[in-house]
Amino acid sequence: MERAPTHGAQINVKPEIRAKLRLIDHLIATQRLAEGDLLISEFRLPNKKRRVDLALFTTSRAIAFEIKTEGDNLSRLSEQVKDLSTHFDKVIVFCAHKHYNNAKKLVSKSIEIWSYNDKKTKLLQRGRSNIKNTKAIIELLPKYERHTIKNRNDALNKIRKKFRKNIELFWKIRSQKKNCDLKDLISISRTPPKDQTKKTSDDLWTSIIEDQSSQSSSESISDNSSS
């Protein structure tokens, strides 16, 4: 049986962040997320105020996750998944178990539903993939980046290239520990730096890696001293 990760000492982080870390751990544990795949937290949809709680881009698919914690209400869920379904090949609602019955009433059978509690994550409604056409995927990119795109694979590759540093940093941090923590979430929340801020953004990425490496070294020294 799958055990819920503790995420170290981060017992007081906000519920939505804990849920997001829990989801990322589940994706990796169930091999739905492979090294090199792109995860982006709070991915903004073009021409809309809507953001995707967690977006997953593989070499061939775009998947959106809508997260609902115990403290959330579902009043906008139908509208949210409708917007996501316009651009993503698959939409998955990741909700606290108490919301399952209501969520099932609010979304179509094409939407997948996973529920979670303190002990495990369960698939409760198996949705369907609806592979989007080139136009739907291209529209995930800013208008000024669309003119060179010829097909949906080009669009997916463009998105992955745009967030290449996020991919590299996320998987570098993941290789150093078992469960996700806030550093992982920071690494996939950072937007690609613009030219004038590139040095600052790169410094932030570097500091996260160095801090994590320093922590790992300290733990190793401590273990050797106690042996």
FIROZA-665137 format. One record per atom (N, C-alpha, C): x, y, z; atom name; residue in one letter. Coordinates in Angstrom, 3 decimals, padded with zeros to 6 digits. Example, Ala and Ser with C-alpha at 12.3 -4.5 7.8 and 13.67 -1.06 7.14 Angstrom:
% FIROZA-665137
R       xx       yy       zz  a r
R  013.190 -005.690  007.800  N A
R  012.300 -004.500  007.800 CA A
R  013.200 -003.300  007.800  C A
R  012.850 -002.250  007.080  N S
R  013.670 -001.060  007.140 CA S
R  012.900  000.030  007.870  C S
***
This chain:
% FIROZA-665137
R       xx       yy       zz  a r
R  000.840 -001.203  000.000  N M
R  000.000  000.000  000.000 CA M
R  000.871  001.247  000.000  C M
R  000.478  002.208 -000.806  N E
R  001.238  003.459 -000.888 CA E
R  001.130  004.227  000.420  C E
R  002.273  004.699  000.925  N R
R  002.284  005.497  002.145 CA R
R  002.424  006.970  001.798  C R
R  001.723  007.805  002.556  N A
R  001.812  009.238  002.313 CA A
R  003.164  009.751  002.761  C A
R  003.903  010.481  001.912  N P
R  005.199  011.037  002.301 CA P
R  005.031  012.120  003.341  C P
R  006.036  012.283  004.185  N T
R  005.962  013.287  005.253 CA T
R  006.536  014.621  004.825  C T
R  007.389  014.633  003.765  N H
R  008.027  015.859  003.280 CA H
R  008.826  016.532  004.373  C H
R  009.564  015.733  005.100  N G
R  010.500  016.256  006.085 CA G
R  009.818  017.036  007.176  C G
R  010.405  018.205  007.497  N A
R  009.904  019.004  008.605 CA A
R  008.859  020.022  008.166  C A
R  008.360  019.896  006.925  N Q
R  007.477  020.922  006.392 CA Q
R  006.025  020.679  006.805  C Q
R  005.835  020.445  008.088  N I
R  004.540  020.072  008.605 CA I
R  003.551  021.224  008.548  C I
R  004.046  022.490  008.515  N N
R  003.175  023.651  008.589 CA N
R  002.978  024.365  007.253  C N
R  003.412  023.760  006.157  N V
R  003.217  024.414  004.870 CA V
R  001.735  024.408  004.511  C V
R  001.350  025.310  003.629  N K
R -000.056  025.449  003.264 CA K
R -000.596  024.157  002.652  C K
R -001.895  023.875  002.872  N P
R -002.496  022.633  002.354 CA P
R -002.331  022.460  000.855  C P
R -002.465  023.566  000.082  N E
R -002.359  023.438 -001.367 CA E
R -000.940  023.056 -001.794  C E
R  000.062  023.511 -001.032  N I
R  001.439  023.149 -001.341 CA I
R  001.702  021.697 -000.962  C I
R  001.218  021.292  000.201  N R
R  001.371  019.886  000.610 CA R
R  000.711  018.959 -000.398  C R
R -000.471  019.349 -000.895  N A
R -001.170  018.521 -001.878 CA A
R -000.376  018.422 -003.177  C A
R  000.220  019.538 -003.572  N K
R  000.988  019.550 -004.813 CA K
R  002.228  018.666 -004.693  C K
R  002.914  018.741 -003.557  N L
R  004.079  017.886 -003.329 CA L
R  003.658  016.422 -003.283  C L
R  002.527  016.163 -002.670  N R
R  002.000  014.804 -002.602 CA R
R  001.719  014.269 -004.003  C R
R  001.147  015.102 -004.842  N L
R  000.848  014.696 -006.212 CA L
R  002.120  014.395 -006.987  C L
R  003.133  015.228 -006.859  N I
R  004.393  015.002 -007.577 CA I
R  005.025  013.683 -007.138  C I
R  005.047  013.432 -005.831  N D
R  005.585  012.165 -005.334 CA D
R  004.819  010.980 -005.917  C D
R  003.494  011.114 -006.002  N H
R  002.669  010.028 -006.539 CA H
R  002.971  009.794 -008.016  C H
R  003.151  010.857 -008.773  N L
R  003.466  010.719 -010.194 CA L
R  004.767  009.949 -010.397  C L
R  005.748  010.240 -009.562  N I
R  007.042  009.567 -009.678 CA I
R  006.942  008.118 -009.198  C I
R  006.269  007.908 -008.066  N A
R  006.149  006.563 -007.493 CA A
R  005.414  005.610 -008.426  C A
R  004.460  006.132 -009.202  N T
R  003.672  005.297 -010.102 CA T
R  004.193  005.342 -011.541  C T
R  005.375  005.943 -011.717  N Q
R  006.057  005.994 -013.015 CA Q
R  005.242  006.715 -014.082  C Q
R  004.422  007.666 -013.647  N R
R  003.706  008.519 -014.601 CA R
R  004.549  009.735 -014.974  C R
R  005.628  009.937 -014.249  N L
R  006.550  011.037 -014.509 CA L
R  007.938  010.459 -014.697  C L
R  008.493  010.663 -015.880  N A
R  009.806  010.115 -016.200 CA A
R  010.836  011.227 -016.221  C A
R  012.071  010.859 -015.946  N E
R  013.139  011.858 -015.955 CA E
R  013.201  012.534 -017.327  C E
R  013.227  013.842 -017.313  N G
R  013.221  014.608 -018.549 CA G
R  011.863  015.203 -018.882  C G
R  010.792  014.681 -018.247  N D
R  009.475  015.283 -018.429 CA D
R  009.445  016.649 -017.754  C D
R  008.595  017.509 -018.256  N L
R  008.480  018.861 -017.719 CA L
R  007.234  019.008 -016.856  C L
R  007.421  019.437 -015.612  N L
R  006.329  019.838 -014.732 CA L
R  006.414  021.338 -014.527  C L
R  005.285  022.012 -014.628  N I
R  005.252  023.444 -014.348 CA I
R  004.103  023.734 -013.385  C I
R  004.436  024.385 -012.293  N S
R  003.428  024.783 -011.319 CA S
R  002.871  026.158 -011.680  C S
R  001.538  026.292 -011.608  N E
R  000.870  027.564 -011.911 CA E
R  001.154  028.021 -013.345  C E
R  001.038  027.098 -014.268  N F
R  001.228  027.408 -015.694 CA F
R  000.060  028.262 -016.176  C F
R  000.357  029.418 -016.733  N R
R -000.693  030.360 -017.142 CA R
R -001.219  030.033 -018.540  C R
R -002.532  029.934 -018.654  N L
R -003.128  029.746 -019.960 CA L
R -003.098  031.064 -020.738  C L
R -002.865  031.014 -022.055  N P
R -002.776  032.246 -022.844 CA P
R -004.130  032.944 -022.950  C P
R -004.087  034.267 -022.912  N N
R -005.278  035.104 -023.087 CA N
R -006.344  034.864 -022.025  C N
R -005.951  034.239 -020.911  N K
R -006.907  033.971 -019.835 CA K
R -006.237  034.220 -018.493  C K
R -007.054  034.477 -017.497  N K
R -006.514  034.661 -016.161 CA K
R -006.289  033.321 -015.476  C K
R -006.781  032.263 -016.075  N R
R -006.702  030.933 -015.477 CA R
R -005.266  030.417 -015.438  C R
R -004.912  029.770 -014.339  N R
R -003.618  029.084 -014.226 CA R
R -003.855  027.609 -013.942  C R
R -002.954  026.781 -014.449  N V
R -003.041  025.344 -014.202 CA V
R -002.270  025.044 -012.921  C V
R -002.910  024.375 -011.973  N D
R -002.221  024.069 -010.713 CA D
R -000.906  023.339 -010.985  C D
R -000.977  022.334 -011.854  N L
R  000.235  021.600 -012.237 CA L
R  000.056  021.116 -013.665  C L
R  001.009  021.446 -014.526  N A
R  000.960  021.017 -015.930 CA A
R  002.123  020.071 -016.198  C A
R  001.845  018.979 -016.888  N L
R  002.858  017.986 -017.240 CA L
R  002.974  017.919 -018.754  C L
R  004.199  018.134 -019.246  N F
R  004.464  018.050 -020.686 CA F
R  005.498  016.955 -020.923  C F
R  005.092  015.909 -021.622  N T
R  006.031  014.874 -022.041 CA T
R  006.400  015.162 -023.496  C T
R  007.099  014.255 -024.131  N T
R  007.462  014.478 -025.530 CA T
R  006.252  014.365 -026.451  C T
R  005.145  013.775 -025.948  N S
R  004.002  013.560 -026.836 CA S
R  002.655  013.998 -026.266  C S
R  002.615  014.371 -024.975  N R
R  001.322  014.686 -024.368 CA R
R  001.396  015.902 -023.460  C R
R  000.229  016.542 -023.296  N A
R  000.086  017.653 -022.359 CA A
R -001.056  017.309 -021.399  C A
R -000.740  017.275 -020.104  N I
R -001.716  016.860 -019.084 CA I
R -001.837  017.955 -018.035  C I
R -003.066  018.274 -017.647  N A
R -003.316  019.309 -016.645 CA A
R -003.918  018.702 -015.392  C A
R -003.452  019.184 -014.225  N F
R -003.983  018.736 -012.940 CA F
R -004.648  019.912 -012.232  C F
R -005.878  019.710 -011.811  N E
R -006.595  020.687 -010.988 CA E
R -006.672  020.123 -009.574  C E
R -006.131  020.857 -008.603  N I
R -006.021  020.361 -007.233 CA I
R -007.076  021.007 -006.341  C I
R -007.750  020.180 -005.549  N K
R -008.723  020.661 -004.575 CA K
R -008.413  020.042 -003.202  C K
R -008.021  020.894 -002.269  N T
R -007.720  020.425 -000.917 CA T
R -009.006  020.359 -000.094  C T
R -008.889  019.864  001.121  N E
R -010.069  019.758  001.985 CA E
R -010.731  021.109  002.216  C E
R -009.936  022.176  002.284  N G
R -010.483  023.497  002.558 CA G
R -011.033  024.228  001.346  C G
R -010.857  023.658  000.145  N D
R -011.349  024.297 -001.074 CA D
R -012.833  024.013 -001.282  C D
R -013.488  024.906 -001.994  N N
R -014.851  024.599 -002.450 CA N
R -014.788  024.310 -003.946  C N
R -015.829  023.694 -004.472  N L
R -015.825  023.231 -005.859 CA L
R -016.700  024.088 -006.766  C L
R -017.004  025.289 -006.335  N S
R -017.961  026.118 -007.069 CA S
R -017.505  026.429 -008.493  C S
R -016.197  026.478 -008.732  N R
R -015.693  026.833 -010.070 CA R
R -015.093  025.641 -010.802  C R
R -015.236  024.450 -010.242  N L
R -014.557  023.290 -010.816 CA L
R -014.979  023.010 -012.258  C L
R -016.274  023.053 -012.534  N S
R -016.755  022.765 -013.896 CA S
R -016.134  023.716 -014.909  C S
R -016.121  024.998 -014.576  N E
R -015.554  026.005 -015.471 CA E
R -014.045  025.814 -015.629  C E
R -013.375  025.465 -014.535  N Q
R -011.921  025.272 -014.589 CA Q
R -011.538  024.118 -015.501  C Q
R -012.174  022.966 -015.330  N V
R -011.799  021.813 -016.153 CA V
R -012.207  022.014 -017.612  C V
R -013.244  022.786 -017.849  N K
R -013.647  023.084 -019.233 CA K
R -012.556  023.869 -019.938  C K
R -012.017  024.880 -019.246  N D
R -010.931  025.673 -019.838 CA D
R -009.698  024.809 -020.086  C D
R -009.371  023.964 -019.125  N L
R -008.185  023.116 -019.274 CA L
R -008.354  022.120 -020.418  C L
R -009.566  021.606 -020.584  N S
R -009.822  020.612 -021.626 CA S
R -009.670  021.188 -023.029  C S
R -009.725  022.494 -023.147  N T
R -009.566  023.144 -024.451 CA T
R -008.157  022.952 -025.003  C T
R -007.159  022.906 -024.113  N H
R -005.764  022.897 -024.552 CA H
R -004.990  021.632 -024.194  C H
R -005.458  020.866 -023.231  N F
R -004.683  019.727 -022.751 CA F
R -005.295  018.404 -023.199  C F
R -004.412  017.440 -023.470  N D
R -004.856  016.131 -023.945 CA D
R -005.632  015.369 -022.876  C D
R -005.309  015.642 -021.632  N K
R -006.005  014.973 -020.529 CA K
R -006.059  015.916 -019.338  C K
R -007.180  015.887 -018.601  N V
R -007.340  016.698 -017.398 CA V
R -007.637  015.759 -016.229  C V
R -006.902  015.957 -015.133  N I
R -007.063  015.116 -013.943 CA I
R -007.365  016.007 -012.743  C I
R -008.442  015.700 -012.033  N V
R -008.762  016.394 -010.790 CA V
R -008.137  015.596 -009.646  C V
R -007.290  016.257 -008.867  N F
R -006.624  015.640 -007.717 CA F
R -007.254  016.278 -006.476  C F
R -008.130  015.547 -005.803  N C
R -008.917  016.169 -004.737 CA C
R -008.847  015.385 -003.431  C C
R -009.037  016.110 -002.330  N A
R -009.179  015.458 -001.035 CA A
R -010.375  014.510 -001.118  C A
R -010.286  013.384 -000.433  N H
R -011.297  012.331 -000.588 CA H
R -012.713  012.832 -000.289  C H
R -012.857  013.772  000.611  N K
R -014.180  014.285  000.978 CA K
R -014.903  014.935 -000.198  C K
R -014.143  015.351 -001.240  N H
R -014.740  016.043 -002.384 CA H
R -015.153  015.096 -003.514  C H
R -014.809  013.823 -003.407  N Y
R -014.960  012.940 -004.559 CA Y
R -016.389  012.913 -005.114  C Y
R -017.373  012.674 -004.255  N N
R -018.756  012.545 -004.731 CA N
R -019.236  013.806 -005.439  C N
R -018.917  014.956 -004.879  N N
R -019.334  016.211 -005.513 CA N
R -018.559  016.470 -006.803  C N
R -017.260  016.169 -006.797  N A
R -016.449  016.372 -008.001 CA A
R -016.974  015.523 -009.150  C A
R -017.361  014.311 -008.846  N K
R -017.864  013.402 -009.882 CA K
R -019.135  013.949 -010.531  C K
R -019.948  014.666 -009.751  N K
R -021.183  015.247 -010.288 CA K
R -020.907  016.472 -011.152  C K
R -019.785  017.126 -010.912  N L
R -019.506  018.412 -011.564 CA L
R -018.695  018.298 -012.851  C L
R -018.047  017.150 -013.070  N V
R -017.216  017.004 -014.269 CA V
R -017.717  015.844 -015.122  C V
R -017.370  015.872 -016.388  N S
R -017.794  014.806 -017.302 CA S
R -016.971  013.539 -017.065  C S
R -017.406  012.459 -017.661  N K
R -016.713  011.185 -017.494 CA K
R -015.365  011.163 -018.207  C K
R -015.115  012.143 -019.046  N S
R -013.817  012.205 -019.728 CA S
R -012.730  012.742 -018.802  C S
R -013.131  013.352 -017.684  N I
R -012.173  013.909 -016.724 CA I
R -011.804  012.838 -015.703  C I
R -010.519  012.647 -015.501  N E
R -010.066  011.649 -014.525 CA E
R -010.068  012.262 -013.123  C E
R -010.383  011.446 -012.110  N I
R -010.408  011.925 -010.732 CA I
R -009.541  011.014 -009.862  C I
R -008.585  011.636 -009.174  N W
R -007.803  010.945 -008.149 CA W
R -008.155  011.586 -006.809  C W
R -008.304  010.762 -005.788  N S
R -008.541  011.325 -004.459 CA S
R -007.383  010.930 -003.547  C S
R -007.166  011.739 -002.532  N Y
R -006.092  011.436 -001.588 CA Y
R -006.568  011.693 -000.167  C Y
R -005.982  010.931  000.772  N N
R -006.157  011.191  002.200 CA N
R -004.800  011.047  002.864  C N
R -004.767  010.905  004.171  N D
R -003.480  010.853  004.867 CA D
R -002.673  009.606  004.528  C D
R -003.320  008.572  004.012  N K
R -002.636  007.299  003.813 CA K
R -002.297  006.979  002.366  C K
R -003.158  007.353  001.436  N K
R -002.907  006.924  000.058 CA K
R -003.622  007.803 -000.955  C K
R -003.262  007.587 -002.213  N T
R -003.904  008.238 -003.348 CA T
R -004.587  007.166 -004.189  C T
R -005.831  007.433 -004.602  N K
R -006.595  006.416 -005.336 CA K
R -007.170  006.997 -006.624  C K
R -007.169  006.159 -007.661  N L
R -007.853  006.496 -008.902 CA L
R -009.320  006.122 -008.736  C L
R -010.231  007.101 -008.787  N L
R -011.648  006.837 -008.558 CA L
R -012.504  006.993 -009.812  C L
R -012.019  007.725 -010.785  N Q
R -012.716  007.803 -012.071 CA Q
R -011.675  007.870 -013.171  C Q
R -011.677  006.867 -014.009  N R
R -010.700  006.833 -015.103 CA R
R -011.210  007.680 -016.262  C R
R -010.477  008.717 -016.586  N G
R -010.886  009.603 -017.665 CA G
R -010.385  009.129 -019.015  C G
R -010.577  009.959 -020.006  N R
R -010.149  009.620 -021.361 CA R
R -009.203  010.691 -021.882  C R
R -008.239  010.241 -022.671  N S
R -007.363  011.193 -023.358 CA S
R -008.063  011.671 -024.616  C S
R -007.942  012.944 -024.894  N N
R -008.511  013.535 -026.100 CA N
R -007.396  014.351 -026.758  C N
R -006.619  013.687 -027.589  N I
R -005.428  014.312 -028.155 CA I
R -005.816  015.565 -028.939  C I
R -005.254  016.686 -028.512  N K
R -005.614  017.962 -029.108 CA K
R -004.912  018.184 -030.451  C K
R -005.549  018.992 -031.283  N N
R -004.933  019.307 -032.561 CA N
R -003.810  020.323 -032.373  C N
R -003.106  020.556 -033.455  N T
R -001.940  021.440 -033.390 CA T
R -002.302  022.822 -032.863  C T
R -003.423  023.374 -033.302  N K
R -003.820  024.728 -032.912 CA K
R -003.996  024.835 -031.394  C K
R -004.628  023.841 -030.778  N A
R -004.890  023.888 -029.334 CA A
R -003.595  023.891 -028.535  C A
R -002.605  023.124 -028.982  N I
R -001.324  023.064 -028.273 CA I
R -000.505  024.333 -028.535  C I
R -000.516  024.795 -029.781  N I
R  000.235  026.009 -030.122 CA I
R -000.248  027.199 -029.283  C I
R -001.537  027.237 -029.002  N E
R -002.096  028.364 -028.248 CA E
R -001.614  028.411 -026.797  C E
R -000.916  027.388 -026.354  N L
R -000.298  027.419 -025.020 CA L
R  000.949  028.301 -025.022  C L
R  001.421  028.633 -026.210  N L
R  002.596  029.491 -026.343 CA L
R  002.176  030.943 -026.564  C L
R  003.015  031.893 -026.155  N P
R  002.735  033.295 -026.461 CA P
R  002.643  033.504 -027.972  C P
R  001.876  034.480 -028.408  N K
R  001.650  034.702 -029.834 CA K
R  002.949  034.887 -030.616  C K
R  003.915  035.602 -030.009  N Y
R  005.147  035.896 -030.741 CA Y
R  006.026  034.658 -030.946  C Y
R  005.684  033.536 -030.293  N E
R  006.475  032.313 -030.445 CA E
R  005.793  031.278 -031.334  C E
R  004.642  031.599 -031.874  N R
R  003.854  030.595 -032.589 CA R
R  004.179  030.481 -034.073  C R
R  004.794  031.490 -034.654  N H
R  004.904  031.556 -036.115 CA H
R  005.798  030.464 -036.703  C H
R  006.720  029.906 -035.921  N T
R  007.625  028.881 -036.461 CA T
R  007.127  027.459 -036.203  C T
R  005.995  027.319 -035.520  N I
R  005.497  025.996 -035.142 CA I
R  004.708  025.370 -036.286  C I
R  005.059  024.129 -036.635  N K
R  004.408  023.457 -037.759 CA K
R  003.388  022.407 -037.324  C K
R  003.611  021.774 -036.167  N N
R  002.692  020.726 -035.712 CA N
R  002.714  020.639 -034.182  C N
R  001.901  019.752 -033.606  N R
R  001.782  019.693 -032.148 CA R
R  003.076  019.246 -031.483  C R
R  003.834  018.362 -032.132  N N
R  005.103  017.936 -031.545 CA N
R  006.096  019.093 -031.481  C N
R  006.086  019.930 -032.522  N D
R  006.924  021.139 -032.497 CA D
R  006.534  022.024 -031.315  C D
R  005.230  022.152 -031.084  N A
R  004.742  022.999 -029.991 CA A
R  005.160  022.440 -028.632  C A
R  005.012  021.124 -028.457  N L
R  005.412  020.504 -027.191 CA L
R  006.917  020.647 -026.966  C L
R  007.691  020.457 -028.028  N N
R  009.143  020.608 -027.906 CA N
R  009.526  022.046 -027.586  C N
R  008.793  022.985 -028.156  N K
R  009.057  024.405 -027.897 CA K
R  008.801  024.737 -026.430  C K
R  007.713  024.211 -025.879  N I
R  007.406  024.439 -024.468 CA I
R  008.483  023.825 -023.583  C I
R  008.899  022.604 -023.900  N R
R  009.923  021.929 -023.104 CA R
R  011.257  022.674 -023.201  C R
R  011.581  023.168 -024.380  N K
R  012.827  023.924 -024.546 CA K
R  012.765  025.242 -023.775  C K
R  011.609  025.858 -023.788  N K
R  011.412  027.139 -023.106 CA K
R  011.673  027.002 -021.603  C K
R  011.300  025.838 -021.055  N F
R  011.460  025.597 -019.623 CA F
R  012.580  024.582 -019.348  C F
R  013.585  024.541 -020.233  N R
R  014.650  023.544 -020.111 CA R
R  015.350  023.607 -018.755  C R
R  015.630  024.805 -018.261  N K
R  016.331  024.927 -016.989 CA K
R  015.494  024.373 -015.836  C K
R  014.177  024.550 -015.927  N N
R  013.310  023.990 -014.901 CA N
R  013.431  022.469 -014.868  C N
R  013.444  021.856 -016.059  N I
R  013.579  020.398 -016.141 CA I
R  014.892  019.952 -015.511  C I
R  015.992  020.596 -015.921  N E
R  017.312  020.202 -015.431 CA E
R  017.415  020.359 -013.915  C E
R  016.920  021.467 -013.392  N L
R  017.030  021.715 -011.965 CA L
R  016.164  020.759 -011.160  C L
R  014.934  020.562 -011.610  N F
R  014.027  019.662 -010.889 CA F
R  014.635  018.278 -010.740  C F
R  015.139  017.730 -011.853  N W
R  015.652  016.357 -011.791 CA W
R  016.996  016.289 -011.073  C W
R  017.755  017.362 -011.069  N K
R  019.002  017.381 -010.298 CA K
R  018.698  017.323 -008.802  C K
R  017.707  018.119 -008.380  N I
R  017.324  018.114 -006.972 CA I
R  016.713  016.767 -006.586  C I
R  015.862  016.230 -007.469  N R
R  015.201  014.954 -007.164 CA R
R  016.209  013.826 -006.962  C R
R  017.325  013.874 -007.658  N S
R  018.306  012.787 -007.568 CA S
R  018.957  012.714 -006.192  C S
R  018.788  013.765 -005.377  N Q
R  019.469  013.832 -004.091 CA Q
R  018.603  013.393 -002.914  C Q
R  017.337  013.085 -003.167  N K
R  016.476  012.719 -002.042 CA K
R  015.283  011.918 -002.531  C K
R  014.527  011.383 -001.587  N K
R  013.424  010.484 -001.921 CA K
R  012.123  011.213 -002.220  C K
R  011.721  012.130 -001.324  N N
R  010.433  012.800 -001.468 CA N
R  010.585  014.264 -001.858  C N
R  009.533  014.819 -002.455  N C
R  009.535  016.218 -002.844 CA C
R  009.500  017.141 -001.629  C C
R  010.098  018.317 -001.778  N D
R  009.941  019.352 -000.768 CA D
R  009.821  020.692 -001.486  C D
R  009.905  021.771 -000.743  N L
R  009.664  023.090 -001.336 CA L
R  010.681  023.447 -002.409  C L
R  011.878  022.916 -002.330  N K
R  012.882  023.217 -003.350 CA K
R  012.427  022.700 -004.717  C K
R  011.809  021.526 -004.718  N D
R  011.294  020.989 -005.974 CA D
R  010.219  021.907 -006.542  C D
R  009.345  022.377 -005.667  N L
R  008.251  023.223 -006.116 CA L
R  008.769  024.553 -006.644  C L
R  009.793  025.102 -005.997  N I
R  010.409  026.335 -006.486 CA I
R  011.006  026.101 -007.871  C I
R  011.634  024.975 -008.060  N S
R  012.316  024.715 -009.327 CA S
R  011.343  024.628 -010.489  C S
R  010.102  024.195 -010.249  N I
R  009.137  024.089 -011.349 CA I
R  008.176  025.273 -011.389  C I
R  008.346  026.211 -010.474  N S
R  007.494  027.402 -010.477 CA S
R  008.188  028.579 -011.149  C S
R  009.501  028.489 -011.288  N R
R  010.273  029.600 -011.838 CA R
R  009.994  029.749 -013.329  C R
R  009.643  030.938 -013.792  N T
R  009.424  031.159 -015.222 CA T
R  010.770  031.381 -015.898  C T
R  010.872  031.064 -017.186  N P
R  012.149  031.287 -017.877 CA P
R  012.569  032.738 -017.748  C P
R  013.802  033.018 -017.399  N P
R  014.228  034.399 -017.170 CA P
R  014.298  035.201 -018.455  C P
R  013.901  036.454 -018.382  N K
R  014.100  037.363 -019.500 CA K
R  015.559  037.806 -019.495  C K
R  016.025  038.356 -020.604  N D
R  017.435  038.700 -020.733 CA D
R  017.933  039.595 -019.601  C D
R  017.125  040.604 -019.243  N Q
R  017.602  041.561 -018.253 CA Q
R  017.629  040.985 -016.839  C Q
R  016.949  039.861 -016.620  N T
R  016.935  039.271 -015.281 CA T
R  017.591  037.899 -015.248  C T
R  018.230  037.520 -016.354  N K
R  018.755  036.165 -016.466 CA K
R  019.762  035.842 -015.371  C K
R  020.680  036.774 -015.100  N K
R  021.700  036.510 -014.092 CA K
R  021.064  036.286 -012.718  C K
R  020.094  037.135 -012.366  N T
R  019.426  037.000 -011.074 CA T
R  018.710  035.668 -010.966  C T
R  017.976  035.297 -012.002  N S
R  017.239  034.041 -011.967 CA S
R  018.178  032.840 -011.902  C S
R  019.257  032.889 -012.696  N D
R  020.225  031.796 -012.666 CA D
R  020.864  031.667 -011.286  C D
R  021.129  032.812 -010.649  N D
R  021.697  032.774 -009.301 CA D
R  020.746  032.085 -008.323  C D
R  019.452  032.341 -008.489  N L
R  018.476  031.702 -007.614 CA L
R  018.487  030.192 -007.823  C L
R  018.496  029.760 -009.087  N W
R  018.561  028.334 -009.369 CA W
R  019.820  027.722 -008.761  C W
R  020.960  028.378 -008.959  N T
R  022.234  027.871 -008.452 CA T
R  022.227  027.771 -006.933  C T
R  021.658  028.781 -006.271  N S
R  021.655  028.773 -004.808 CA S
R  020.833  027.612 -004.265  C S
R  019.747  027.256 -004.965  N I
R  018.924  026.118 -004.532 CA I
R  019.739  024.836 -004.605  C I
R  020.458  024.650 -005.730  N I
R  021.273  023.442 -005.899 CA I
R  022.387  023.387 -004.858  C I
R  023.087  024.517 -004.661  N E
R  024.194  024.546 -003.711 CA E
R  023.711  024.297 -002.282  C E
R  022.565  024.864 -001.941  N D
R  022.012  024.669 -000.608 CA D
R  021.665  023.208 -000.387  C D
R  021.063  022.582 -001.416  N Q
R  020.692  021.173 -001.297 CA Q
R  021.936  020.292 -001.205  C Q
R  022.969  020.616 -001.998  N S
R  024.208  019.836 -001.954 CA S
R  024.891  019.974 -000.603  C S
R  024.899  021.189 -000.068  N S
R  025.499  021.446  001.240 CA S
R  024.791  020.658  002.328  C S
R  023.446  020.617  002.229  N Q
R  022.670  019.880  003.214 CA Q
R  022.981  018.394  003.153  C Q
R  023.083  017.866  001.925  N S
R  023.386  016.441  001.760 CA S
R  024.762  016.109  002.333  C S
R  025.755  016.999  002.113  N S
R  027.105  016.778  002.629 CA S
R  027.116  016.785  004.150  C S
R  026.383  017.709  004.747  N S
R  026.319  017.804  006.198 CA S
R  025.719  016.550  006.802  C S
R  024.662  016.029  006.147  N E
R  024.032  014.810  006.644 CA E
R  024.986  013.639  006.559  C E
R  025.798  013.587  005.482  N S
R  026.749  012.506  005.295 CA S
R  027.831  012.540  006.381  C S
R  028.338  013.755  006.679  N I
R  029.355  013.907  007.710 CA I
R  028.796  013.481  009.078  C I
R  027.565  013.872  009.326  N S
R  026.922  013.533  010.592 CA S
R  026.773  012.029  010.735  C S
R  026.384  011.365  009.660  N D
R  026.228  009.917  009.687 CA D
R  027.556  009.222  009.957  C D
R  028.639  009.716  009.320  N N
R  029.948  009.102  009.506 CA N
R  030.468  009.312  010.932  C N
R  030.162  010.470  011.498  N S
R  030.641  010.783  012.854 CA S
R  029.972  009.886  013.885  C S
R  028.723  009.547  013.619  N S
R  027.973  008.750  014.603 CA S
R  028.231  007.274  014.463  C S
R  028.905  006.861  013.404  N S
R  029.149  005.432  013.192 CA S
R  030.420  004.967  013.924  C S
***
